[in-house]
Amino acid sequence: MNEQQTIEAAPRVHSIDALRGFSLFGILLANLLIFQYGIFGKDHMDVFHLSTLDRGAYDVVKIVIEGSFMPIFTFLFGFSVIKMAESLKRRHARPKWHIFRRGLLLIGAGSLHGYFIWEGDILSAYGIMSIFLLVFINRKPRTVLIAGCLLLIVYGALNYGAAEDMMQPKEGYVAEAIHVYQQGTYDEVRTFRTEGEAFDEATNEKLAFAMLFLPVFLAPMFLFGMYAAKKDYFADGLRERSFYQKALVLIPIGWLMKAAGYYEWTNEWNSLLSEIGALVLAFGYIFAFVYVYTTRSEAIEMKAFEAVGKLSMTNYIMQSVIATFIFYGYGLGLFAKAGIIGGIGIGLLIYTAQCVISYWYLQHFKRGPLEVLMRIGTNLTWNGRVRSRQPKVIREEQ
């Protein structure tokens, strides 16, 4: 077996693909609140006069789902950065340059996504963080873990006693959003999203200052994912299964912390409990999923999750395309009309279709269309393959 064959034979962690697909399901259900009620309207549900059942479903989504599936995806992104770097090193390529280019591509893709499709984009932030994480690519696992813990402490300190009204939009903005999203044309919706004034000048200045802390807010879960990859976690699920089982206790703890913050059982601790509880719950979901995967890796639902996870970028963008068409005025115009339970049902239909289509697609193609474009731009080759660099050999003069 030659070197190239050895490189291609590097094992893929299928549980990570499945977990990524699972996280996209939770992200879709959480994002449906934004698709249905707007990025600010989702936190002003008194405007929409929900039924008792929908109000209960809303509370469940806020506690069980929202804020706890995106951190899973973030964790997996950090994990994939290290695995990508390791693969590139085996090919004698330059990991940092590839990851830097990938970051720029994500920023570009996210900017296009946010401008033309939907304001809830996260790809740009992931692109920025890709570049920030270059500092930690070659660091020891312990260093990465300590950095993640320190930044998490800073993150918690910033959330303690944080004012919840900082992101409050101007009066009348939510009502205007309802009208535009329900009845507006594509150009009207896009203009409202990209040019509408949601905040007054003072709030915009505060938000601009808060953006300076973006790495602090996002970095912990990225770094914890990088640490897990460096320690080769999840490679042997059966051996680690007892740990996963013990970690299941994180799920009720996370629920309790998020509920305490959501229902305002405390005062200054509300924001901190909500944010840290979301991360605790994310870890609980990670360990619970991998625990189940260790004995059900061949089950049809796991294969479906894997298929969606392998096409994660394509599926993420398609969720935005499909959902905005369903809820915005230039499509079916169901904005604020389907209800929370109805929205969950729509989300289940969308995700089920993605499972079926992704599974079928991978029977015929190796990678998704957006994944192919990302590989071409990252590796700077038309076939998307990494151009291996041979180690320099010093030849002695004859």
N, C-alpha and C positions, 0 to 999 in steps of 0.2 A: 504493500500500500504506500503510495507516494505522499508527499507532504500535503498537497492540495486535497487529496481524499481524506487525510487525517483531519484537516481543518473542517471540511464539510461534515465530518462525523461527530462534531462536538454536540453533546446531548442538549436537547431543548427541554426546559422545565415546563411540561404541559399543564401542571397545576396552576402556574402563573398565567398562562393563556386563559384558562378557564376562569380564574379569579378576576382577570381583567374584563372578561365578558360579563361576569356577574356584576362587577362594579358599574358597567355601562347600563345595566338594567336599573339599578338604584339611582344612578345619575339621571336617567330619563324620567323616572317617577318624580324625582325632586324638581327637575327642570320644568315639568309639566305645570307646576304652580306659576312659573314665569311665563310659559307659553300661554297659559289660560288667563292670567290676571295681571301680567306685566311685572317688570323687575322690581317695581316699588309697590304695585297694587297687591302683590302676594302677602305683604305684611300689613295691609290695611283692609282686611276682609270684612270689616263692618260696612264698607261701601257696597258690598255685593250681596248682602242679606242671605247668607247661606242657611239651608235647612238644618235641622238638628243632626241628621245623619251626615250631611256634608261637613258640618262643623266638627263632628267627632272624627271623621276621616281626615280632615285637615290637621287636627291635633296629632293624630297618629303619624301622618307624613312628617310633620315638623319634628317629632321626637324620635321616631324609629328610622327615618330615612334621610331627611334633609341634613346636610352638613357632615354625614358620616360615610357616604359612598365616594365623594370626590377625594377625601383623604386616602382612600384605598387606591384609587387610580394614581394619586400623587406618589404614594409609597411604591407602587409598581413601576412608575416612571423612573424613580431613583434606582430601583432594582435593575431595570433594563439598561440604564446608562452604564452601570458597571459591567453587565454582561456584554454589552456592545463593545466597551473598551477592551475587555478580555479577548473577545473574538478578533478585534482589529490587531491586537498585539500578536496573536498567533499568526496573523498574516503579515507581520512585520510592517504594518501600516502605522499611521500617526493618529492615535485615538482622539487627541484633543482637537485636531483640525477637523476631523469628521464630525465630532460632537458639536463643535462651534458652528460648522455649516448647517448641521441639523437644527440647531437653535435658531439661526437666522431664517431658515425655511419655515419653522414653526411660527415665528413672529410674523412672517409674511402671510402664511396661510391663515393665521388667526386674525390678522388685520382685514383680510378679504372676507373671511367668515363674518366678522363683527360688522363690517360695513354693508355687505350685500345681503346677508341672511338674517343674523340674529345678534342681539346685543349681549347675550350671556356667554360669549366666547371665553374659553380658558386656554386656548392654544398659544396665544401671544405670551401669556404669563409663563407658560411652560417653556417657551422659547427663551425668555429672559432668564429663567431659572437654569436652563441647560448651560448657559454661558457662565452663570454664577457658580454652578457645581463643578466646573472645570478645576477649581481650586482643590477639590477633594478627591479627584480621580485617583491620584497616586498616594493618597494618605493611608496610614494604617487604619484597620477597622476601629480600633479603640479611639483614635483621634476623631474619626467621623462620628462615632457614637457620642463622645463627649460634646462635640460641637452641636449635634442635634439636641442633646439634653439642655445645654446652655441656652440655645436659641429658643427652646420650648419654655424655659423659665422666663426669659425676656418676653416672650409672647404672652405668657400668663400674666406677667406684671402689667403689661400694656392693656390687657383686658379687664383687670381688676378695677371695678368702679367705672368702667367705660360708659360714656353717655350713649344711650341707645337712639337719641334723636339726631345724631350727627348726620345720618343718611336720610333724614326726612326731606322729601321733595317739596317744592313750592305748593302753596294752596291751589287747588284746581288742576294740578298736573295729572293726578290719577284719573279724574273724570274725563279730561281731555284724551288721555291714553285709551280709555274705553271706547270713546267715539272713533278715534283714528283706527285702532286695531280691529274694530268690528266692521267698519264701513270703508276704510281707506283703500285706495289703490296701492299697488306695490311702491310707486314713487312717493306717495304720501306717507306710507308707513316707514320707508327707509329714511326719508327726510326728517320725520318726527324722531326716529331713533338716533340719528346721527347729528342732528342740528338743533333738536329741541332743548330748551333751557330747563333742566330739571331742578337746579339749585340756584340759590342766590349767590352773589359774588363771594361773600364771606365763607359759605360752605364749600364752594369750589376751591378756595385757597386752602382750607383745612384738608380737603381730599387730596390736593396736590402734595401737601406736606406728608400725608399718610402714605402716599405711594413710595416715599423714601424708605419705608419700613417693609416693603413688599417681600424682600428676601427673609426677613425675620418672621413674617406671617406664614410664609409658604415652606421655608427651608426645613423645619424639623421632620416632616413626613418624607420629604425627598431624601434627607440624610439617613433616616432610619431604614429606608428602602435600600440605599447604597450599602449600609452596614450589613443588612441581611444578605445581600448579594456577595459581599466580600467574605462573609462567613459561610457562604454556600448553604444557607437555610433553604428549606423546601425541596432540596434535591432528593432526600430520602424521607418521604412522608411517613412511612410505617415506623421508622426508627424514632421519629419525633412525635408520634401520635399521642403519647401520654402527656407531653407538654401541651399540645393543642387542646386536649381534653380539660386539663386544669385551667387553661386560659379562657374557657367558655364563661367563667364567672365575670369576665369583663363586660359581657353583654348586659346583664341586669344592672351592673354598676353604671355603665354608660347611659342606659335608659333613665335610671334614677337621677343622675347628674343633669341630664338634659331636661328632664321633667321639672327638676327643681329650678333651673334657670328659666324655662319656658313659662311656668305658672307663677314665677316670681315669689318663690317661697322664702327668698332672702332679699337683701337689698344690694349692697355693693358687689355681692358675689354672683349676681345673676348672669352677667356676661361671661365671667370666668368659668362658671359651672357649665354653661351651655357650650362654650368653645372647647374646653378640655374634655368635657363629657363626650363631645362629638368624636374626638380623637380616640378616647378610650373605647368607645363603641366601634369605631373603625377597626381597631386591633381585634376586638372581640369577633367581628364579622370575618376578618381575615383568617383567624385561627379556626373558627367554626367551619368556614367553607373548606379549608384545607383538610380539616379533620374528617369531614364527610367525603371529600375527594379521595382520601387514602383507600377507602373501601368501595367507592362507586365511580372510579375513574373511567370505566367502560360503559356507564349508564348513559342513556340517550340524552338526558338533560345536561350531563357534563360535556358530552361531545358538542352539544349545541352551544354551551357557554364558551368552549374552546374555539369554535368556529367564529363566533362573534368577536372574541378577544383577539384572534389573529388578524382580523380586519378592523381593528379598533378605531383607527382614524376615519376610515371610510364610513363605518357605522355611526360614529359620533356626528359627522357632518350630515349624514342622511337623516338622523333623528331631527336635526334642526330644520332641514328642508321639508320633511314630511309634516312635522308638527306645526310649523309656521303656515303651511298651506292649509292645514285643517282648521286652525284657529284664527287666522288673519283674514281681513276683508277681501283680499285679492284671491282667496281660496274659498273655503266653505264658510268662513266667517263665524265660527263657533266660539269666539273669544268671550269668556265670562258667561257662557250659556250652558255648557255641558255639566257643570258641577264638579266637585272634587271626586266623587265616586265614578261619575261618568268619565272624567279625565283619566282616572286610574285604569278604567276599562279600555280606553283608547290606547293608553301606554302599553297595556298587556298585548293588544293586537299588533301595535307597531313592533314591539320587541319580538313577539312570536314570529312575525314575518321576517324579521332580520335573522332570527335563528335558522329558519328554513332556507332562506336565500343564501345566507353565509355558508351553511353546510353544503348546499348544492354547488355554490361557486367554487369552493375549495376542492371539490371533486374534479374540477376542470382546469383550475388555475392555482398557481402557488401563492400569489399575493394579490391584495386588493389594488384597485386602480390608484388610489391616493398613496398607498404604501409603496407602489412602484415608483411614482413620481418622487417621493421622499428619498428613496434609495438612489435614484439617478442623481438628484441634487446633492445628496450627502456624499456619495462616493465619486461623483464627477465622471461617471461612465455611462454610456448609453444603455448597456445591458443591466445596469444597477449593481454589478458585482464589484467587490472591493479589489482595487488594483494592488496586488501584493508587492511589497518592496523587499528585495533580497538584501540580506545583511552585507555590509561592506567587507570585502576581503582584501587584506594587504598582501600584495604579491611581492615576493623577493625577486630582485633582479637576477637574471640568468648569468 
